[in-house]
Amino acid sequence: MKIGFVSLGCSKNLVDTEMMIGYYKSRNYEIVSDPADAEVIVINTCGFIESAKQEAIDTILEMADYKNHNCEKLIVTGCLVERYLEELKAELPEVDLFIPIRDYDKIFDVLDYHNRVISTGNNFAYLRIADGCSNNCTYCAIPKIRGPLLSRELDDIVKEAKELETQGYKELILIAQDTSRYGLDLYGEPRLVELLTELCKLDFKWIRFLYTYPEMISDELIDFVKENKKVCRYFDMPIQHISDPVLKRMGRKGNSESIRSVIAKIKAAMPDAILRTSLIVGFPGESEDDFNALKEFVRETKFNRLGVFRYSMEDGTPAVKLDGHMDEAIKQERYEAIMEIQQEISEDFNNTLINKKLTCIIDEVTDDGEYYVTRSYMDVPDIDGLVFVKRTSEHKVGEFIDVVVNEAAEYDLIGTEL
């Protein structure tokens, strides 16, 4: 039987999809990439924010059209199903089976990290070190969808990393809802540095970790990144805001002082470190003064990478009951104001890279065959910018090449191979 998969949402969701593919492939099902060829289509949905929900519904309806052709069964799983199982059953009769996350252990004999089929190509692989989250920020539905923090055993993670090493991957990307609290539930204390220490013994050129909360970025972690060349000098810390009243209403653990302090420590230790953050604008009760403070903070901090979300009211979260909800138009205005500031910061930063040498990993070749699409240590796949390199010699996807930057745009670079 031929099975096709559609994975929506974040990289954590993608790992679930890769495990599903591995399960079916090991049982001799044929995995197809074109839904027109599939007899069964499995959609792994995201249900985190309103736009993700809409994308999931649109995709389900799009895939349902294939039931008029070759497709016999349409299966939908993932976060959206976990949140809205009964509503989806009532409203989408086109779907033959809904599988919420709570039933994953009933679908498979074993949901096996060691039987994944990596779908990201030969260049990098995600390594999920934990699932769930216990931070309980007031705006976030993840704890309701995925449950509390559930770290994997350190030895099991290292075992999977060794398998990825054997398969030839050179870039390893550690992911979780909160990597900085890895191990807290299992060992009573965070063990991210210990895990990184073990992973650095393996044959990866780059190791990076994402989603570290600022209050959990310790001096030990900063020093470790500084001293270990395999670990990319890239700190992804979702601060969400800088105004203390807003942070308090968000249920965040840190405050403006602790956020500024950790940023200063990273910059002092590693001036070449890349700082990425995500922000939420339009949160209930965000005053003009709060927003102006956020704008000024973005200007002065000059994050290398920055994403902005407009606050989305999520069912069942405490923030829904807060006062001070605002119109979508105001959220959009604030979103655009932050992005305008960041666009200038990003362009200025990229211009400083002209004539600089970068080591880049090849992700793919452009359709016309003229350029390699690459990334430096400063860029996370599918999130950050790209480095387009004129193709003058033959290389494979996953190889590293040295590049000199010739041109800079707002988010991407153009260079030539050295």
N, C-alpha and C positions, 0 to 999 in steps of 0.2 A: 504494500500500500504506500502511496506517495503522500507525504505530509509537508505542508508549508508553514512557516512560522513568521509572525509579525511581532516585533518587540518595540514597545513604546516606553517613553519615559527615561529614567536615569540609568546609569551604568550598573547600579545594584540590581535593577530589574533585568538588565541584559544578562547578568550572570545567571539569574533564574532561568531565562530562556535558553542559555547555553547548556545548562544542566538538563533541561527538557529535551533538547536536541540530542544530547549525548545518550539519554535514556532510550529514546526511540531508535536512534541509530544502532545502539548495541543490540537491539532486538530485530535488526534487519529490515527496519522500515527505510524507505528511500526518502531522503530529505531533498526537497526542491525549493528553488528560490523564486520561481514564477508562480504566483497563486493560481494562474490559469491551468497549471499542470497538477495542482494538488487535489487529492481526493478528500483530504482532511486539512482544514486550516485552523491553526491555533494562534489566538491573539493574546499576548501578554500585555495588559493595560496598566496605565498609570492613573491614579486618582488623586493626585496631590493638591492641585489647584484647579480653578475653573477652566482655564484654557486646556489643561491636560485632559480633563473629563470630556470636554467637547471634542478634542482630537480623537479620544478613544471611541466615542459614539460614532463619529464620522467614519472612522476606520472599520468599525464593526459593520455598519451599513454598506460600506464599499465592498468589504469582503463577502457580505451576504449575497451580493449580485452574482458571485461565482457559483452559487448553488443552482443557478439556472443552467450551468454548463457542466463542468467536471466534478465540482465539489459535492461530496455527499454529506459531510458533517462540518459544522462550524462550532469550535470550542473557544470559549473566552475565559481567561483567568486573570490573576493579578490584583493590583491594589483597588481598582474601581469595583471589581466584583466583591472584594472583601468589604468594602464600605456600603455598597448598594445592591446586595444580592437579590433581595426580594423585589425591589423596584425594577431591576433589569429583567428579571424573569417575566414580570408582568408586561413590560413595555417592548421587549425585543424577542418576539416569538420566532424570529429567524434563527436564533442561536439554539443549537441542539443541547449544549451542556455548558453550564457555568461552574467554574471551579475556584472557590475563594482560597486565599492563602492558608487559612486554617485547615484546609483539607489536602495540602500538598503532600503530607505524609501518607495519605490514603491513595494518591494517584500512583506513586512510584513505590516499587519495592524498597528503594532507598534513593533519596535525593542527594546525588553524589557529586561533590566538588571534583572528585578525581576521575570523573567520567564525562567532563564537560567537552563540548565541541566549541573551540574558540571561534567566534564569528568576526573578530576584528582584524583578521588578516595575520600576516607573519611578522608584523612590526612591534606590536605590544599586546600585553594581556592584563586584564584586571585581576586582582587578587582580593576577594572580599574577606575581610578579617572579622567582621561582626555584622549582626543584623539588629534591627530594632533600635529604639532610643528611649532613654529614661530622663531626658532633660525636661520634657513637658512644657515647652514654650507655649504660650497661650494661643498662638495663631496656628499651630501645627497639628495636623491630623496623623502624623507618622506613628506616634505611639499607639493610637487606636487601630491603625492598619497593620503595623508590623510588630507591635508589642514592645516590651521593654528591651533594653540592651541585652544582647545575647552574643557574647564573644565566642569565637572558636578556640579550641585548644591550640596553644602555640605550636606544638609538635605537628599537628595536623596541617596547619597553615604552611609550615616549612616543608612538609612532605609534598603538598601541592606545588609549592614554588620550585622544588627540585624537579618535579615532573615537567613544569613549564620550561625550566632550564634545559632539560633533556630535549625538549621539542624545538629548542633553538631561539626562543624569545629573548630579546636583549633589553626590553624595557618592561618593567613591572610596576603596575599602578595599584597601590593599596587603597581600598575603598571601604566605607561603612557609613552609616548615618552620622557617626562621630568617631573618627579614628583615634582622636586624642584620648578617649576614655577606654580604648581597647584594654581588655583584661580586668577592668575594675570589678565586674560582676563575678569573674572566675577566681581571681587572685587577691581581691581586696585592695588592689592598687593598680594604676595604669602600667601596662607593660609594652607600650609602643617602642620605646628605645631598645628594650631587650629583643623584641621581635626584629627590629631593623638590624640589630647587631648580627643576628643569625642569618638574615637574608643577604647581608653584605658579604658573607662568606661564599655566596654562590656566584655563578658566572653571568651576572647581568651588568650591562654598562650603565643603565639608568634605573634607579628605584625612586619612585615618588609616592607621597601619601597625600590624600585629599581630605577635606572636611575636618579640619582641626579647630576646635573651639578656642578662642583667644585666652580664656582663663585657664586652659589646660596646657598651653604651650610653655613648658618649663625651661629653665636655664639649661638643664641636662639635654633636652631635645635640641635646643638651639646649638649648643656646643657640639652635639653629635653630628648634626647636619654640616656644621662648619668643618669638622675634621674628617668627614668621610666623602670622598670624591664620587662614589657611586650614587649617593643620595642627592637628588636634584635640589638646588637651593631655591625651592618654590614652596611658599607657605600659603595655603588656601584656608582662610579663616573667615567664616561667615559671621560678621559682627552685627549685621541687620540695622543698627542705628548707633548714634553717638550721644544722643540726649538721654540723660539719666532717667527723667520721667517716662520717656517712651520705653527704654530698656526695662524699667520696672514693670510697666504694663504688659510688656511682651513676656515677662517671666524669665528674662535672661539672668544668668548667674553672675556675669561680670558687670562692670560699669565703665564710664568713660575714662576714668583714671587708669584702670587696669588694661583697657584696650590700648590706650596711648603708650603705656609703659612697655607692653610686649612688642609693639611695633618699633619703638625706639631701640629696644634690645636687639631685635633682629637686624635692623639697619646698621647698628653700631658693630655688630659681630660680622655681618656680611653685607657690605654695600652693594654687592651684585645680586643679592637675593631678590627674587620676584615675589611681590605681595599681591595676592588676589583676595577679593572679598565680595560678598553679596549684601545688598541692602533691601529694606522694605520701606516704601514710601506710602503715605496715605493710611498709616495704621490709625485705628480709632484713638482720637484725642491728640493726634500729632498737630501741635500748634504751628503758627508761622515761625515763632521763635525756635521751636524744635527743628523745623525744616531748614531754617537759615543756618542753624548750628551744624546740621548735617552737610549742607553745601560747603560751608567754610572748612569743615573737616576734610572733605573730599579734595578741596583745592590745596590744602596745606600738606596733606599726607601723600598725595600723588600715587595712589595705588597703580601698579603696572597693569593690573587686570581688575575689572569691576563689572558686576552685573546688578541689575535693579529689578525688583519685583514690585508690582502694584499690589497692595494688600488685597487678598482674596478671602472673603468670608467663608469659612469652612465649617460644615455641619458638625456639631458636637464639640467644638473647641471653645474654651473659655472666652476668647476674644469676641465671639459673637455677642456676648452679653454686655460687653463694655459700652459705655456711652461715647459719643463723639464720632460715630461712623460718618464718612464723608462721601460726596458724590464722586462718581467715576471720572468726571471731567477734571476734578481737582487732582485726583491720583495721577491722571494722565499728564497734567501740566507739571507736576512734581517729578514724575518719571523723566519727562523730556528735559527738564532743567538739569537734573543730575547727569543724564547721558550726554548732554551738550558739554558740560564741564569735563566729563571723562573723555569724550572724543578728542578734545584739545590736548589733554594730558597724555593720552595714548599716542597721538601723532607726534607730540614733542619728544616723548620717550623713544619712539621708533626712529626719529631723525638722529638721535644720538648714536644709533647703531650703524649708521652709514660709514662704510670703510672698515667696520669692525669684522673680526673673524668669529664665526660661530660653527660649532659642531652640530650637525643636524641629522635626524633619522628620516629616512625616506618612507613616506606613507603610501604614495601612489604616483602614477604618471598622468599628466593631463591628457584629455581625450585626443588632442592633436599631436601628442607625443613630444612636444617641444620642451616641456618643463617637468622636473621632479617636484612633487608636492611634499614638503618636508616640514619638520618642526625642530626647534632648538629646545634646550632645557627649560626655556621660558614659557613653553606652550603645551597645554594639555589637549589631547585629542578631542575634537568636536566641541570644544569650549573656547579656546583661545585662537590667536591668529596663526597664519601659515607663512612659511618661507618658500617662495617659488624660485627654483634654481634652474637656470638654463642647462639643458641636457646636452652635454658635450662628450660624455663617455658612458659606458654601460654599467649600471648597478642594479641590484635587486632590491625589492621592497624589504625593509628591515635593516639595510646596511646604513652605516654612518658615513657621512662625507663632511669635509671641511669646506666652509662657504664664506665668501666675503660679501657683505651687504652692499648693494649698489643703489637701491632705491627704497624709499619708505612711504607707505600709505598710512591711513588712520589705524588700521589693525594688522595689515600684512606687510611682508617684506619681499623684495626681489633681489636675488644675488647670483653670483657665479661660483662654480666650483674651483677650489684652489688646487 
